[in-house]
Amino acid sequence: MPEQKTDKLGARIAFLTQADIPVLKQTARELDTLREDVNKLSARNVANAISADPMLTVKLLRYLQQHKRRSQTSEVVQIEQALLMLGVETFYNKVPPAPLVQDALKGQTEALVHLLHVVHRSHRAAEYAFDWAVRLNDLHYEEVRIAALLHDLAEMLMWIYAPAEMLKIRTMQKQDKTLRSKAAQEQVFGFNLHDLQKSLVKEWNLPQLLLTLMDDENASKIRVRNVVLAVNLARHSANGWDDAALPDDYKELGELLRIPATDAMALVTPDEGNACDLSKPH
């Protein structure tokens, strides 16, 4: 990696490591509601609220890694397990759902919309990965789900902390349809988001299992292929169900699940009356 690229990447990682990563307003609202109702305040309900927010999910996992007990011999990736180890009250005190994404991007409506698109896309990828892991009899399906949810974390963080640059990349790609995302990112940032993501999860000492599952270069492993395919399908279908890349996704999904490509397509394509428009954040 050229020295200048390494310097720019290192500076960005140093900044993000010091930053207090914001969370979604809806997550903060749900967690506040749970805290006020003693009958609903449980590790499971709190975990469900956290699991819908990639930013808060990574904040919790990172905090747990930083405060590992000496007696802890295994890495924790599952959110409910993390909460049981940490304690729900400790979570609220030490990893509060604040600051808010909506405050961080105040006056940056376009960037906020794009961020919410990425979050929604990550939700869909997580749903796919979870469903396929269950079909593959993967007993640790929640680990696969979280890996898919966090797969595009670097992209989310850049929409929060570098909205102008991210909008510039979008404009460049609109003007030149042949310009690859990686090339555009390197032109604007001096590094690409894939390298940023890999470096961040290492720097933040996130669980090694998560690092493995989120790394596309390990796609020869079934669990990683599941994550990669889920992320690809969510990304391509967000462009519309007529996206040119989808037939290849169906073929690869069929190979993963050992079913015909047509069955794979039927498995993930919404019914026409129930079609979900992934181009709009929910």
C-alpha angles and dihedrals in degrees: 000000000000114000095242091051090049091051093051092046091047092050092051092048091049090052095047091046090058095041122101097231112225125230134215118279091230091056092051090048093050093048092049090051092050092049091054093053112064090191092060099036103107136134090249096052093044090047090053091054093047093046092063091059117069092193095053091042092058092043091056095045091047093050091050092051091049092051100041116158117233089237091058107102101168132057118249118222102153115091098217090049090050091052093048090053095044100036124240095253092050089051092055091048100042104029102031119181093252155151101035127236090221090058093045090054097040108151091014098096096155093052091047091053091050091048091052089050090056092046091049090048089051090052089054092048090050091051092050093047092048093049094048093046089055090049089050090052091243102165091199095057093142090065090055091048093053092047090056091045092053098037093103097036093125090057091052092049092050091052087054100042104025106030096149092053092046091051089050090054090051091050092049091052093047090053093045112034091187093058109110119224092238093054093047092049092051091050093052104032102023089239137049127252093242090061090044091052094049093047093047097053089050094046091048090049093231115177113293090230090060091048090053095046093048095049111096089200088073091059092126087077114085096228092051091046087054091055095044093048092047091051092046094048092048091048095047097042089051085070090056133282090273093064110140093230095058098084089060089049091053091049093051092045090051089053091048094050094033094238132118116278089244090058090047090053092050089050095060106024112096120235110261094244090048100038114151116218104221091187088076122065112232 
